[in-house]
Amino acid sequence: DKNINLSVQKKVTVTVEGAGMLAGLGSANPSSEGNYFDSTWDTYDGQVLAVVRTGTKKGTIKVRIEAEDCVPKVVTLQAF
């Protein structure tokens, strides 16, 4: 999308429900002082990376992503 401005920094919050957990969240910003175990992180070049892992339970994992001035999104995964 040519209307995306990658230089704008936005806070992104990721929450995980169900048979999984948020193992880490971060960006490639070399000067960041954040903690990868936090559930909120600032974008860098318009991106963050969330790592979701399963535990010992099988079932549905719902990952909710929210960012400033953006429509929240939910991604559904299956743990087998």
Sequence and secondary structure as in RCSB ss.txt:
>XXXX:A:sequence
DKNINLSVQKKVTVTVEGAGMLAGLGSANPSSEGNYFDSTWDTYDGQVLAVVRTGTKKGTIKVRIEAEDCVPKVV
TLQAF
>XXXX:A:secstr
 TT  TT   EEEEEEEESEEEEEEE   TT    TT SEEE BTTB EEEEEE S  EEEEEEEEETTS  EEE
EEEE 
